[in-house]
Amino acid sequence: MTCALDTNTIIDYLNGDTSVMEHFLSTAKSNTPMVIPSAVDYEISRGFYHTPNPRKEAVYNNMRLNCPVIEVNADIWDCAAKVWAKLRKNGFTVGDADILIASVCLTNEYTLVTHNTKDFVNIDSLPLIDWAE
């Protein structure tokens, strides 16, 4: 299993959430791969541009050394288009960033680590875990 970290999981880690930090360290010690979808990297990076925090930014940059950023490719874009269309047909609206994050996971068979499950539960076959519980 590879864990893809959602924005809220990384923010919780940076804010010192004990549960998230323990899960992160346990996952790292078990050599379970962890990745960061590029849309998550964008959301975290824009936060640092908006509200600079050199200490947290340094921690995040170190995290990125061990958790590669997964870029969006043609297969992920195609998956995202299908996910968006299916959600719309079923009356659900999910933001584009969350659709791209989910599509990175679906395309690569990653498990999404998020506390924001409400935005993802309507996406078929997307494995979710919550480290904040």
C-alpha positions as CSV (number, residue, x, y, z in Angstrom):
1,M,0.0,0.0,0.0
2,T,1.2,3.5,-0.8
3,C,-0.3,6.4,1.2
4,A,-1.1,9.6,-0.6
5,L,-1.2,12.5,1.9
6,D,-4.1,15.0,1.6
7,T,-3.7,18.7,2.4
8,N,-5.4,18.5,5.8
9,T,-3.2,15.5,6.9
10,I,-0.1,17.5,6.1
11,I,-1.5,20.6,7.9
12,D,-2.4,18.5,10.9
13,Y,1.2,17.1,10.9
14,L,2.7,20.6,10.7
15,N,0.5,21.8,13.5
16,G,1.6,18.9,15.7
17,D,-1.5,16.8,15.8
18,T,-0.3,13.9,17.9
19,S,-2.4,11.2,16.2
20,V,-1.3,12.3,12.7
21,M,2.3,12.5,13.8
22,E,2.3,9.1,15.3
23,H,0.7,7.5,12.2
24,F,3.1,9.3,10.0
25,L,6.1,8.1,11.9
26,S,4.8,4.6,12.2
27,T,4.1,4.5,8.5
28,A,7.6,5.8,7.7
29,K,9.2,3.2,10.1
30,S,7.3,0.4,8.4
31,N,8.8,1.5,5.0
32,T,5.3,2.0,3.6
33,P,5.7,4.5,0.8
34,M,4.1,7.9,1.2
35,V,3.5,10.4,-1.6
36,I,2.1,13.9,-2.1
37,P,-0.2,14.6,-5.0
38,S,0.8,17.7,-6.9
39,A,-2.5,19.4,-6.1
40,V,-1.7,19.0,-2.4
41,D,1.7,20.4,-2.9
42,Y,0.1,23.4,-4.6
43,E,-2.3,23.9,-1.7
44,I,0.4,23.7,0.9
45,S,2.8,25.9,-1.0
46,R,0.2,28.7,-1.6
47,G,-0.5,28.7,2.1
48,F,3.2,29.5,2.8
49,Y,3.1,32.3,0.2
50,H,0.0,33.7,1.9
51,T,1.1,33.2,5.5
52,P,4.9,32.6,5.7
53,N,6.0,30.3,8.4
54,P,9.7,29.4,7.9
55,R,9.7,26.6,10.6
56,K,6.7,24.8,9.2
57,E,7.9,25.3,5.6
58,A,11.3,23.7,6.5
59,V,9.5,20.7,8.0
60,Y,7.3,20.5,4.9
61,N,10.3,20.7,2.6
62,N,12.0,17.9,4.5
63,M,8.8,15.8,4.2
64,R,8.9,16.3,0.4
65,L,12.4,14.8,0.4
66,N,10.9,11.5,1.7
67,C,7.4,11.8,0.1
68,P,7.7,12.4,-3.6
69,V,5.3,14.8,-5.3
70,I,3.2,12.9,-7.9
71,E,2.6,15.1,-11.0
72,V,-0.6,14.9,-13.0
73,N,-0.2,13.1,-16.3
74,A,-2.6,12.3,-19.2
75,D,-4.0,9.2,-17.5
76,I,-4.8,11.1,-14.3
77,W,-6.5,13.9,-16.3
78,D,-8.6,11.4,-18.0
79,C,-9.5,9.7,-14.7
80,A,-10.4,13.1,-13.3
81,A,-12.7,13.9,-16.2
82,K,-14.5,10.6,-15.7
83,V,-14.8,11.1,-11.9
84,W,-16.1,14.6,-12.4
85,A,-18.7,13.5,-14.9
86,K,-19.9,10.6,-12.7
87,L,-20.2,12.8,-9.7
88,R,-22.2,15.4,-11.6
89,K,-24.5,12.8,-13.0
90,N,-25.2,11.7,-9.4
91,G,-25.8,15.2,-8.2
92,F,-22.5,15.7,-6.3
93,T,-20.1,18.6,-6.5
94,V,-16.4,18.2,-5.6
95,G,-13.7,20.8,-6.2
96,D,-11.3,20.3,-9.0
97,A,-8.3,20.0,-6.6
98,D,-10.0,17.2,-4.7
99,I,-10.9,15.4,-7.9
100,L,-7.3,15.6,-9.1
101,I,-6.1,14.3,-5.7
102,A,-8.5,11.4,-5.9
103,S,-7.6,10.7,-9.5
104,V,-3.9,10.5,-8.6
105,C,-4.9,7.8,-6.0
106,L,-7.2,5.9,-8.3
107,T,-4.8,5.9,-11.2
108,N,-1.9,4.7,-9.1
109,E,-3.8,2.5,-6.6
110,Y,-2.9,4.7,-3.6
111,T,-4.8,5.0,-0.4
112,L,-5.8,8.6,0.4
113,V,-4.9,9.7,3.9
114,T,-7.5,12.4,4.8
115,H,-9.6,13.7,7.6
116,N,-11.8,15.4,5.0
117,T,-13.6,12.2,4.0
118,K,-16.9,14.0,3.2
119,D,-15.4,15.4,0.0
120,F,-14.2,11.9,-1.1
121,V,-16.8,9.3,0.0
122,N,-18.8,9.7,-3.2
123,I,-15.9,8.7,-5.4
124,D,-16.2,5.0,-6.2
125,S,-13.3,2.7,-5.3
126,L,-11.2,5.3,-3.6
127,P,-9.6,3.8,-0.5
128,L,-9.6,6.3,2.4
129,I,-8.0,6.3,5.9
130,D,-8.1,9.0,8.5
131,W,-5.0,9.4,10.8
132,A,-6.7,12.2,12.8
133,E,-9.2,9.9,14.5
